[in-house]
């Protein structure tokens, strides 16, 4: 099956603005800002793909190129099997965009009138548009507020209307740029459920989600790409990203009667990447980082018991997405061609 999105070496450069002094003294200097650097992606139909990165990492610029709002400086991309440059009109007919840009709405119109206007731009027939608008307002929890002027909406209500607008044309691919950033925790949780159950489950859309929320990405995304300085530094499922870190499990043991040589003995075991020891009033605490859980963990417990220590508390947990994110983005980016899905 043809992927919903294919991008190969997609690149975007912006000309840097110079001061008048630079223009007079150094008119020959030409400098570009590299916003997106040779990004390659393949996203399957029906997949929810997440983009994680700091502000200015290039997430929004990448989305704008895939939405045909920006022309790439280099590289190629296809969305819904159409080229984003040569077949931009066909791409726009098949995509939806949800962003937090409130200025794209008409503040004097009601929420419903705004949706009617955008439905007309998509050439949705009148009767079908009214039916679709009623359904979407109900789905996003705005059925009782659709006839109020947009200027009276709270930030959360404006974001909900933006999500409804993004679905007006029943898109094959939906781009969502920080869709829950203006929502309170309860509304954000409801919106995540709406994305999973309705947009993915019922509509079968392919969704590209740019977010800063680790919980949101971990809950929703099938795969993720971590972006740093315009370049994808890692991508895959959360399990694959853990493997890329060389460790996936952290283990904490609270011990009594621990021998001083035990931490050193544990460090020498195969599969032990790090051992940190501390002591407080309750006893000794060991924090271990394991390459894998099964046989390595068994060897750890055997070593602790044979040393004569008493295990008072024992906890294991997998590495969180936030830890993966912070660790990966703290490393210098690898060349683009070395990053693998």
C-alpha positions in Angstrom: 0.0 0.0 0.0 1.2 3.5 -0.9 2.3 5.4 2.2 0.2 8.4 3.3 3.3 10.6 3.4 6.8 10.2 1.8 9.5 12.7 2.2 13.1 12.4 1.0 15.9 14.8 2.0 13.3 17.6 2.6 15.1 20.9 3.3 14.1 24.5 3.9 16.4 27.5 4.1 15.4 31.0 5.0 17.5 34.1 4.1 18.7 35.7 7.2 17.8 39.4 7.7 20.8 41.7 7.9 21.1 45.1 9.7 21.6 48.2 7.6 25.2 48.3 8.9 25.9 44.8 7.6 24.3 45.6 4.3 26.6 48.7 3.9 29.8 47.2 5.2 29.4 43.6 4.0 27.1 43.6 1.0 28.7 40.4 -0.4 27.8 38.3 2.6 24.9 35.9 2.2 23.7 33.8 5.0 20.9 31.3 5.3 19.1 29.9 8.3 18.7 26.1 7.8 15.2 25.4 9.4 14.7 21.9 8.1 17.8 19.8 7.1 17.4 16.7 4.9 14.4 15.2 6.6 13.3 11.8 5.3 10.0 10.2 6.4 7.6 7.4 5.5 4.3 7.4 7.3 1.7 4.7 6.7 -2.0 5.2 6.1 -3.9 5.3 9.3 -0.8 5.9 11.4 -0.6 8.6 14.1 3.0 10.0 13.8 4.4 12.3 16.4 6.9 15.1 16.0 8.8 16.1 19.2 11.3 18.9 19.5 12.1 22.1 21.2 10.7 25.5 20.0 12.5 26.4 16.8 13.5 22.8 16.1 11.7 22.9 12.7 8.5 21.0 13.4 6.1 23.7 12.2 8.3 24.4 9.1 8.2 20.7 8.2 4.4 20.6 8.6 4.0 23.8 6.4 6.0 22.2 3.6 4.0 19.0 3.8 0.8 21.2 3.7 2.1 23.1 0.7 2.2 26.4 2.6 6.0 26.6 2.1 8.0 25.4 -1.0 10.9 23.2 0.0 14.4 24.5 -0.8 15.5 21.0 -1.7 14.2 17.4 -1.5 10.8 15.9 -2.4 7.6 15.0 -0.6 4.4 13.3 -1.5 1.2 13.5 0.6 -1.7 11.2 -0.3 0.4 10.2 -3.4 0.6 13.7 -4.7 3.7 15.9 -5.0 3.6 18.8 -2.6 5.1 21.2 -5.2 3.9 20.1 -8.6 0.4 18.9 -7.4 -0.2 21.3 -4.5 -3.9 21.7 -5.3 -4.6 18.0 -5.1 -2.7 17.8 -1.8 -4.7 20.6 -0.3 -8.0 18.9 -1.3 -7.0 15.8 0.8 -5.5 17.3 3.9 -6.7 19.2 7.0 -4.7 21.4 9.3 -5.2 22.2 13.0 -3.0 25.0 14.4 -3.3 27.5 17.2 -3.4 30.4 14.9 -6.5 32.3 16.0 -6.0 35.1 13.4 -7.1 32.7 10.7 -10.7 33.0 12.0 -13.0 35.9 11.5 -13.7 37.3 15.0 -17.0 39.1 14.1 -18.6 35.9 12.8 -20.0 33.1 14.9 -18.2 29.8 15.2 -20.8 28.2 12.9 -20.4 31.0 10.3 -16.7 30.6 10.3 -17.1 26.9 9.6 -19.6 27.6 6.8 -17.1 30.0 5.2 -14.3 27.5 5.3 -16.6 24.7 4.1 -17.4 26.9 1.0 -13.6 27.2 0.3 -13.4 23.4 0.3 -16.4 23.4 -2.1 -18.5 21.3 0.3 -22.1 21.4 -0.9 -24.4 23.5 1.4 -26.7 20.7 2.8 -23.7 18.4 3.4 -21.7 21.3 4.9 -24.5 22.1 7.4 -24.8 18.4 8.4 -21.0 18.1 8.7 -20.8 21.3 10.8 -23.5 20.2 13.2 -21.7 16.8 13.7 -18.3 18.4 14.2 -19.6 21.0 16.7 -21.2 18.2 18.7 -18.1 16.0 18.5 -15.7 18.7 19.9 -18.2 19.8 22.6 -19.2 23.1 20.9 -22.8 22.3 20.0 -24.2 24.9 22.5 -21.7 27.6 21.5 -21.7 27.4 17.7 -23.9 30.5 17.3 -21.8 32.8 19.6 -19.3 35.3 18.0 -15.8 33.9 17.8 -14.4 36.9 19.7 -16.3 35.7 22.8 -14.7 32.3 22.8 -12.1 31.2 25.4 -8.7 30.0 24.1 -9.8 26.4 24.6 -13.0 27.0 22.6 -11.1 28.5 19.8 -8.8 25.5 19.7 -11.8 23.2 19.6 -13.2 25.2 16.6 -9.8 24.9 14.9 -10.0 21.1 15.2 -13.6 21.1 13.8 -12.3 23.2 10.9 -9.5 20.8 10.2 -12.0 18.0 9.7 -14.5 19.8 7.4 -13.4 18.3 4.2 -13.0 14.7 5.6 -9.3 14.7 5.1 -7.2 11.7 4.3 -4.3 13.3 6.2 -4.6 15.6 9.2 -1.8 17.8 10.5 -2.1 18.9 14.1 0.3 21.5 15.5 0.0 21.6 19.3 -3.8 20.8 19.3 -4.2 20.7 23.1 -2.0 23.6 24.2 -4.9 25.9 25.1 -7.0 23.3 26.8 -7.4 22.5 30.5 -6.3 19.0 31.6 -9.9 17.6 31.4 -10.5 19.0 28.0 -7.1 17.9 26.8 -7.8 14.3 27.9 -11.2 14.4 26.1 -9.5 15.7 23.0 -6.9 12.9 23.0 -9.8 10.4 23.3 -11.5 12.2 20.4 -8.3 11.9 18.3 -7.9 8.2 19.1 -11.5 7.1 18.8 -13.0 9.4 16.2 -10.3 10.8 14.0 -8.2 7.6 13.8 -10.8 5.0 14.8 -13.8 6.1 12.8 -12.5 8.4 10.1 -9.3 6.4 9.5 -7.2 9.5 9.0 -3.5 9.6 9.0 -2.5 12.1 11.7 0.8 14.0 12.1 1.0 15.4 15.6 3.5 18.1 16.7 3.4 18.3 20.4 5.4 19.3 23.5 3.3 17.0 25.7 5.2 13.7 26.5 2.0 12.2 28.0 0.1 13.1 24.8 2.8 11.6 22.5 3.2 8.4 24.6 -0.6 7.9 24.8 -1.4 8.5 21.1 1.5 8.0 18.8 2.3 4.8 16.9 5.7 6.2 16.0 7.7 9.3 16.9 10.4 11.5 15.3 12.6 13.6 17.6 13.8 16.8 15.8 16.8 18.8 16.8 18.1 21.8 14.8 15.9 20.9 11.8 17.1 17.4 11.6 15.5 14.1 12.7 17.9 12.6 15.3 15.8 9.5 16.1 12.5 8.0 15.0 10.5 4.8 15.6 8.2 3.3 18.2 8.9 4.1 21.8 10.3 0.5 22.2 12.7 1.2 19.3 13.8 4.5 20.7 14.5 2.7 24.0 16.7 0.2 22.2 18.5 3.1 20.5 19.5 4.3 24.0 21.1 1.0 24.8 19.0 0.7 27.9 15.3 0.2 28.6 15.0 -0.5 32.4 15.8 1.2 35.6 15.9 -0.8 38.8 16.0 0.6 42.4 16.7 -1.5 45.5 16.6 -0.5 49.1 18.8 -2.7 51.1 19.9 -3.4 54.7 23.2 -4.8 55.7 24.8 -4.0 52.4 28.5 -4.8 52.0 30.7 -1.9 50.7 32.0 -4.0 47.8 28.5 -4.8 46.4 28.2 -1.8 44.0 31.5 -2.7 42.4 30.4 -6.3 42.0 27.2 -5.2 40.3 29.1 -2.9 37.9 31.1 -5.9 36.7 28.0 -7.9 35.7 27.2 -8.1 31.9 24.3 -5.8 30.9 24.8 -3.4 33.8 25.3 0.1 32.4 25.3 2.2 35.6 25.2 1.7 39.3 24.6 4.6 41.8 24.7 4.0 45.5 23.4 6.2 48.3 22.7 5.9 52.0 20.1 7.5 54.3 18.4 6.8 57.6 16.4 3.9 56.1 19.4 2.1 54.8 21.2 1.8 51.5 19.7 2.6 48.1 21.0 1.2 44.8 19.9 2.7 41.4 20.8 0.5 38.4 20.5 1.0 34.7 20.1 -2.2 32.8 20.6 -3.0 29.1 17.7 -5.4 29.4 15.4 -6.7 32.1 15.2 -10.5 32.1 18.6 -12.3 32.6 20.4 -9.2 33.7 17.8 -8.5 36.5 18.1 -12.2 37.6 21.8 -11.8 37.9 21.5 -8.6 39.9 19.1 -10.2 42.5 21.3 -13.3 42.8 24.4 -11.1 43.4 22.6 -9.1 46.1 21.3 -12.1 47.9 24.7 -13.9 47.8 26.3 -10.8 49.3 24.2 -11.2 52.4 22.2 -8.0 52.0 18.5 -7.9 52.8 16.2 -6.5 50.1 13.7 -4.2 51.8 12.2 -2.7 48.6 12.6 -3.5 44.9 11.2 -1.5 42.0 11.7 -1.7 38.3 10.4 0.7 35.6 10.9 1.3 31.9 12.6 4.4 30.7 10.0 7.1 30.0 9.6 9.0 26.8 10.7 12.2 28.6 14.0 10.5 29.6 14.4 9.3 26.0 13.7 12.8 24.7 16.1 14.6 27.1 18.9 12.0 26.5 18.6 12.0 22.7 18.4 15.8 22.4 21.4 16.2 24.7 23.6 14.4 22.1 25.2 16.1 19.1 23.0 15.3 16.0 24.3 12.5 13.7 24.5 13.1 9.9 21.0 12.9 8.4 21.8 9.7 6.4 22.7 7.8 9.6 19.2 8.2 11.2 17.0 5.1 10.7 13.3 4.5 11.1 
